Amino acid sequence: MGTLYLVRHGQASFGADNYDQLSPMGHRQALRLGEFWRERGMVFDAVYSGTLRRHDETLAGIVQGLGGAPQATRTPGLNEYDSLALIHAVHPEPLERPDTPERYRHHFRLLCDALAQWMAGVISPVGMPSWDEFAAGVHAALDEIRHTHAGRKVLLVSSGGPISTAVGEVLGTAPEVTIALNMRIRNSAVSEMSISPKRLMLQTFNTLPHLNDIEHADWLTHA
C-alpha cells in the first residue's frame, strides 16, 4: 500500500489583517519539514494542495527543504472554510482583535459553536458552501488519490478543516469529534493514511517528527 501524508500549513498570521500568509515561524516550520524528509530520503510520487496562499507558501518551503517534488495538483476542494464568516453568522457584532489569551479563547469558542451549527445545517454563512458541499470537496480529493495513487507516496498540503474532515470520514466520527480534531491540529503537523484502491486507513495523526528535538521545542504552534 501507498501512504498519503496530510500536512497542515505552517503558522499563518492569526490576528493580522491578512491571515492567509505564513508568519516567519510558519516559513521555518515548512522548510524544516522538507529538510527532515530529505534527510530520510523521502521521495513523493504526487503532490496535492489547496489553492490558498498559506498552502502555496507551505508547499514551497517543503519543496525547498526537500530538494524537489512533482508539480502539485491544486484544488479548491482542499481549501479551508471561512472562519470569520462562520463566526459572523453566530456573532454579528464586531469582535476585538484576539490579542490576549481570553480573547483568543473567546474567538475559538465562537468558532466551535459556529462549526457545529454549520455542520448541522442551522446556519448558512455568507459566501460559504454548505457543510455537505465542503465535505464533498474533501471526499473528491481523497477519492482521486485513492483511485490514482494506490501504492505510491502522496503529499497533501491543506488546512485543519479539510484534514480533520478527511480523518473524520475515514474514522466515521461524529461532527463534534471532527470539530475537536480540527482544533487540535498543529501547524505543519503530519497525519498519515495508508492508500489502497478500496479505502484509506489512518496510521498517524497530528505528528511533528521534524520538531521533536530540543532545538525546535519552541516551534510548536496551533493557529
Secondary structure, 3 states (H helix, E strand, C coil): CEEEEEEECCCECCCCCCCCCECHHHHHHHHHHHHHHHHCCCCCCEEEECCCHHHHHHHHHHHHHHCCCCCEEECHHHCCCCHHHHHHHHCCCCCCCCCCHHHHHHHHHHHHHHHHHHHCCCCCCCCCCCHHHHHHHHHHHHHHHHHHCCCCEEEEEECHHHHHHHHHHHHCCCHHHHHHHHHHCCCCCEEEEEECCCCEEEEEEEECHHHCCHHHHHHCCCC
